[in-house]
Amino acid sequence: MLKLYGLKTCDTCRKALKALEAGGKPVEFIDVRKTPPSAELLAQWLDQVGDKLLNTKSTTWRGLDQVDRDRPVVELLAEQPTLIKRPVIEGAGKVTVGWTKEVQAIYLD
């Protein structure tokens, strides 16, 4: 089963969820506002996908001062889960971020 982490209100997350379900993939949706990922899980994601996990184009990021931006990424994402670039999809032993054509090819082919 795939796990899709995102926000219920995120259009990209909804598109990804709909496409995966239409493709016959069982998907568990986890809203990161209601169920934030643990620091351990965030650290695992960062090990696999690196800095692209941090959404530096978000409104939340723009609202942070430099002191907060300089904090460790795991700590920042654990405290502010809306800074996670979405969707994060776990499955088949891998983690992906976003809903690009490359990510779609991994899960829908």
C-alpha positions in Angstrom: 0.0 0.0 0.0 1.2 3.5 -0.8 1.1 6.3 1.7 0.5 9.8 0.4 1.4 12.6 2.8 -0.1 16.0 2.1 -2.8 18.5 2.8 -6.5 17.8 2.3 -6.8 21.3 0.7 -3.8 20.9 -1.7 -4.8 20.6 -5.4 -1.7 18.6 -6.3 -2.2 16.1 -3.5 -5.8 15.6 -4.6 -4.7 15.1 -8.2 -2.1 12.6 -7.1 -4.6 10.7 -4.9 -7.2 10.6 -7.6 -4.7 9.4 -10.3 -3.3 6.7 -8.0 -6.7 5.4 -7.1 -7.8 5.5 -10.7 -4.7 3.4 -11.5 -5.8 0.8 -9.1 -3.2 1.6 -6.4 -4.3 1.2 -2.8 -3.4 4.5 -1.1 -3.6 5.7 2.5 -3.9 9.5 2.7 -2.2 11.2 5.7 -2.9 14.9 6.3 0.3 16.3 7.7 -1.6 19.0 9.6 -3.7 16.5 11.5 -1.0 13.8 11.8 2.4 15.4 11.5 5.2 13.0 10.6 7.7 12.2 13.4 11.2 13.6 13.4 12.5 10.1 12.7 10.3 9.7 9.6 11.3 13.2 8.4 15.0 12.3 8.9 14.5 9.1 6.8 12.8 11.2 4.0 15.6 13.7 4.1 18.2 10.9 3.7 16.3 9.7 0.6 15.2 12.9 -1.1 17.4 15.6 0.4 16.6 19.3 0.5 13.8 19.1 -2.0 11.6 18.0 0.9 11.6 21.6 2.2 9.2 23.9 0.4 10.9 27.2 0.2 8.2 28.7 -2.1 5.5 28.4 0.5 3.7 31.2 2.3 4.9 29.6 5.6 8.5 29.8 4.5 8.2 33.4 3.4 6.8 34.2 6.9 9.8 32.8 8.7 12.6 35.0 9.9 16.2 34.2 9.2 16.8 32.7 12.7 14.0 30.1 12.0 15.3 29.4 8.4 18.7 28.6 9.8 17.4 25.9 12.2 18.0 22.2 11.4 15.6 21.2 8.6 14.2 18.2 10.6 13.4 20.4 13.5 11.7 23.0 11.3 9.6 20.4 9.4 8.6 18.7 12.6 7.4 22.0 14.0 5.9 23.4 10.8 4.6 20.4 8.7 3.2 22.7 6.0 6.8 23.4 5.0 6.9 19.8 3.6 6.8 19.9 -0.2 3.8 17.9 -1.3 2.8 15.2 -1.9 5.3 12.9 -0.3 4.6 9.3 -1.4 6.0 6.3 0.3 5.8 2.9 -1.3 7.8 0.0 -2.9 10.8 0.9 -0.8 11.1 4.4 -2.0 10.1 8.0 -1.2 9.2 10.6 -3.7 8.3 14.3 -3.5 5.9 16.2 -5.7 3.7 15.0 -8.6 6.0 15.4 -11.6 5.9 13.2 -14.7 8.8 11.2 -13.3 7.0 10.5 -10.1 3.8 9.6 -12.0 5.8 7.1 -14.1 7.1 5.4 -11.0 3.7 4.8 -9.5 1.4 4.6 -12.5 3.4 2.4 -15.0 
